[in-house]
């Protein structure tokens, strides 16, 4: 992936790319649920890993956080 604003490049594995694709139209909770269903991993493990992936994507400018009104 390339951040068009910064030119920064990022390579994701299959699960990281899956999470990134889900971020556009989902809450973190929904992303966790879908990852658990897709990859058959423990929900607590998924929550920790997904939180790390999402925070990393956010810090690098590949996703933006949407604040609840």
N, C-alpha and C positions, 0 to 999 in steps of 0.2 A: 504494500500500500504506500501511497505517497500523499503527504499532507500538502495540498495545493497552495496553502497560505505560506508555509514555511519551507517547503521542499524536502522536509524530513521523510526518510524512508523507514518502513517498518515491515518486518516479515512476521507473519503469524502462522502458528500451526493450525491444524484442522479445527480443534476446539476453540481456539482464540478467534479464528475467522467466523466460526458459527456464532459466537457471542457477539462479535462486532456487527454482524448482519442483523441480529435480533435487537440491538440497541436502538435502532431507529424508531420502532413503533411499540416498544415494550417497557414495562417497569422492570426494575432489578428482580423483583419477586417472580415475574413471568419468565424472565431470562433463566433464572435458576430452575424453575419448574421444567422448562423446555430442555435444558441441558441434562437434567436428571433423566428425563424421558428418553432423550436421544442417545446418551452415552451410558446409561444405567449405573451412574455413580451415586454414592451416598449424598443426601441433601446437604448435610453439614459440610462435607468436603467440597461439594459444588459451590456452596455459598462462599466459602473462603477463597476458592480459586477464582470464581467469577468476580468477586469484589476486587481482587488484586488486578485482574485483567481490565476491568472497567476503570479503575483508578489510574492504571498505567495509560490506557487509551486517552483518558481525560487530560492527564498531565502533559501528554505529548500533542494534544490538540486534535486528535482524531475523532473525538466525540465531544459534545457539549452537554452539560447538565441542564435539565429542565426543572425549574423550581415549581413546586405546587403553589397555586394561588392561595 
